[in-house]
Amino acid sequence: MREGLKVLHAVSEPLGIEWAIEDVPCGGQYYLEQGDLDWPSDAPQKCDAADLILLGAVGWPDPAGTGGPVLMKDNKMAGFSPVIGNRMRLNLYANVRPIKLYPGVQHRIHGGHKQIWEAGKVDMVIIRENTEGLYAPTGGKLAPGGKADVAIDTRVITRRACEQVIRHAFELCKRRNKGAPKDGKLRVTAIIKDNVLHGCQLFRDVFFEIGAEYPEIEKDTAIVDAFTQWLVGQPEYYDVCVTSNMFGDIVTDLASTLQGGMGMAVGGNIGKHNAMFEPIHGSAPKHAGKDKVNPIAMILSVKEGLEWLAARKDDATLTKAAEAIEAAVVEVLEKGETLTYDLVGNDRASKCSEVGSAIAEAAVRKLG
Ligand SMILES: NC(=O)c1ccc[n+]([C@@H]2O[C@H](COP(=O)([O-])OP(=O)(O)OC[C@H]3O[C@@H](n4cnc5c(N)ncnc54)[C@H](O)[C@@H]3O)[C@@H](O)[C@H]2O)c1
């Protein structure tokens, strides 16, 4: 977040954009300090009133040594409120994850760094339904005698949520107007498991109902398990994909490998009136405080946020800021001199703050 804000301030100054930044502490460490809340009690109002919400990752290992994250008294992860709480309260129904491979990015495979997929052949967006599915907080545990014996997670799929997220996918496909790298066709792919799951049958039916309103866009479906191997083997086939909550959570982490790993992957949580942008990675606690991890996912989250706000406010200055950030990221990646360990290995690694500064300086040059 520190590097994301560094870049935001760097591009804003020459463009005359002023921000009132509200800092909202949250997450596992905050909960351990405070004892009963995972963010301050006025945080929801601050988020509701914000033009744009940027979220750093939450989650901290339980000091009791359970191997899991710090849990609150209600058994939810400390950090639930800013992440899932904001998604639910603000109805941020579309989790939009661009999967774009920039030139110069190497992939970490077998512990080494190689160019595997070609830049230009990976340029898709996967949209995940963000408010229900298996993550709807409707399940529970039965614990006769105090020991958990039965655990139930209920997968909730509603027509309303399907409609919202599927329409978002078709609209985005039309607005991007890029098509799939393989054949330039505008294509929306629904990732489902409709041969088994009732919820996926409903999702599929709504997909074709809404898709009928977009005759210029090809409608495609893929069974989620088969999709994972097509995603890796022929990513150039995909333009915009849309899926339910947990399938999307899993396939987008896999898809991050195509773009250089978790340090490069961004997620926008978008609703009708609000949006929250975040890297898709978690808090990577084993690296915390070492000035080591890749800040590009956070920096690109700022860029995505600016693009969303620019469209909402019809503000070309915000678009310029976003374009300068992306151009700066591309420049720093192509030069390959100032990058973190995940992209170039430990021997040649720069610090997180050095990468942030290199991108901030390049972004200001782009505006000059
Ligand atoms: N939205 C969120 O805030 C969010 C999302 C996922 C997980 N979490 C939480 O984060 C904590 C850690 O979860 P995890 O270890 O499963 O996932 P993680 O994403 O934090 O880390 C997994 C691995 O990904 C790599 N990685 C992550 N971010 C990176 C970056 N910026 N640069 C380079 N490499 C990076 C590291 O190798 C790291 O060990 C848990 O408490 C979890 O609940 C939070």
The ligand as an SDF file (V2000), in Angstrom:
LIG
                    3D

 44 48  0  0  0  0  0  0  0  0999 V2000
   -7.8660  -10.1750    0.2140 N   0  0  0  0  0  0  0  0  0  0  0  0
   -6.9950  -10.4450    1.1710 C   0  0  0  0  0  0  0  0  0  0  0  0
   -6.5960   -9.5780    1.9290 O   0  0  0  0  0  0  0  0  0  0  0  0
   -6.4630  -11.8540    1.3010 C   0  0  0  0  0  0  0  0  0  0  0  0
   -6.4220  -12.7100    0.2060 C   0  0  0  0  0  0  0  0  0  0  0  0
   -5.8480  -13.9710    0.3490 C   0  0  0  0  0  0  0  0  0  0  0  0
   -5.3350  -14.3590    1.5860 C   0  0  0  0  0  0  0  0  0  0  0  0
   -5.4080  -13.5050    2.6340 N   0  0  0  0  0  0  0  0  0  0  0  0
   -4.7830  -13.8490    3.9390 C   0  0  0  0  0  0  0  0  0  0  0  0
   -3.3650  -13.6330    3.8210 O   0  0  0  0  0  0  0  0  0  0  0  0
   -2.6770  -14.5280    4.7000 C   0  0  0  0  0  0  0  0  0  0  0  0
   -1.6330  -15.2950    3.9120 C   0  0  0  0  0  0  0  0  0  0  0  0
   -2.2850  -16.1440    2.9720 O   0  0  0  0  0  0  0  0  0  0  0  0
   -1.5260  -17.0700    1.9280 P   0  0  0  0  0  0  0  0  0  0  0  0
   -0.1390  -17.3160    2.4260 O   0  0  0  0  0  0  0  0  0  0  0  0
   -2.4200  -18.1840    1.6210 O   0  0  0  0  0  0  0  0  0  0  0  0
   -1.4730  -16.2150    0.5930 O   0  0  0  0  0  0  0  0  0  0  0  0
   -0.5430  -14.9850    0.1660 P   0  0  0  0  0  0  0  0  0  0  0  0
   -1.0660  -14.4870   -1.1320 O   0  0  0  0  0  0  0  0  0  0  0  0
   -0.4360  -13.9990    1.2640 O   0  0  0  0  0  0  0  0  0  0  0  0
    0.8990  -15.5860   -0.0370 O   0  0  0  0  0  0  0  0  0  0  0  0
    1.1600  -16.7670   -0.7530 C   0  0  0  0  0  0  0  0  0  0  0  0
    2.5080  -16.6370   -1.4370 C   0  0  0  0  0  0  0  0  0  0  0  0
    2.3490  -15.8330   -2.6060 O   0  0  0  0  0  0  0  0  0  0  0  0
    3.5160  -15.0820   -2.8240 C   0  0  0  0  0  0  0  0  0  0  0  0
    3.1750  -13.6610   -2.7980 N   0  0  0  0  0  0  0  0  0  0  0  0
    2.0730  -13.0830   -2.2840 C   0  0  0  0  0  0  0  0  0  0  0  0
    2.1090  -11.7700   -2.4630 N   0  0  0  0  0  0  0  0  0  0  0  0
    3.2680  -11.4980   -3.1040 C   0  0  0  0  0  0  0  0  0  0  0  0
    3.8790  -10.2940   -3.5740 C   0  0  0  0  0  0  0  0  0  0  0  0
    3.3230   -9.0990   -3.4290 N   0  0  0  0  0  0  0  0  0  0  0  0
    5.0940  -10.4000   -4.1600 N   0  0  0  0  0  0  0  0  0  0  0  0
    5.6630  -11.5860   -4.3380 C   0  0  0  0  0  0  0  0  0  0  0  0
    5.1420  -12.7430   -3.9330 N   0  0  0  0  0  0  0  0  0  0  0  0
    3.9440  -12.7040   -3.3190 C   0  0  0  0  0  0  0  0  0  0  0  0
    4.4760  -15.4470   -1.7150 C   0  0  0  0  0  0  0  0  0  0  0  0
    5.2940  -16.4870   -2.1510 O   0  0  0  0  0  0  0  0  0  0  0  0
    3.5690  -15.9330   -0.6200 C   0  0  0  0  0  0  0  0  0  0  0  0
    4.2370  -16.7680    0.2620 O   0  0  0  0  0  0  0  0  0  0  0  0
   -3.7620  -15.4210    5.3130 C   0  0  0  0  0  0  0  0  0  0  0  0
   -4.0780  -14.9170    6.5790 O   0  0  0  0  0  0  0  0  0  0  0  0
   -4.9380  -15.2840    4.3720 C   0  0  0  0  0  0  0  0  0  0  0  0
   -6.1600  -15.5050    4.9950 O   0  0  0  0  0  0  0  0  0  0  0  0
   -5.9370  -12.2590    2.5150 C   0  0  0  0  0  0  0  0  0  0  0  0
  1  2  1  0
  2  3  2  0
  2  4  1  0
  4  5  1  0
  4 44  2  0
  5  6  2  0
  6  7  1  0
  7  8  2  0
  8  9  1  0
  8 44  1  0
  9 10  1  0
  9 42  1  0
 10 11  1  0
 11 12  1  0
 11 40  1  0
 12 13  1  0
 13 14  1  0
 14 15  2  0
 14 16  1  0
 14 17  1  0
 17 18  1  0
 18 19  2  0
 18 20  1  0
 18 21  1  0
 21 22  1  0
 22 23  1  0
 23 24  1  0
 23 38  1  0
 24 25  1  0
 25 26  1  0
 25 36  1  0
 26 27  1  0
 26 35  1  0
 27 28  2  0
 28 29  1  0
 29 30  1  0
 29 35  2  0
 30 31  1  0
 30 32  2  0
 32 33  1  0
 33 34  2  0
 34 35  1  0
 36 37  1  0
 36 38  1  0
 38 39  1  0
 40 41  1  0
 40 42  1  0
 42 43  1  0
M  CHG  2   8   1  16  -1
M  END
$$$$
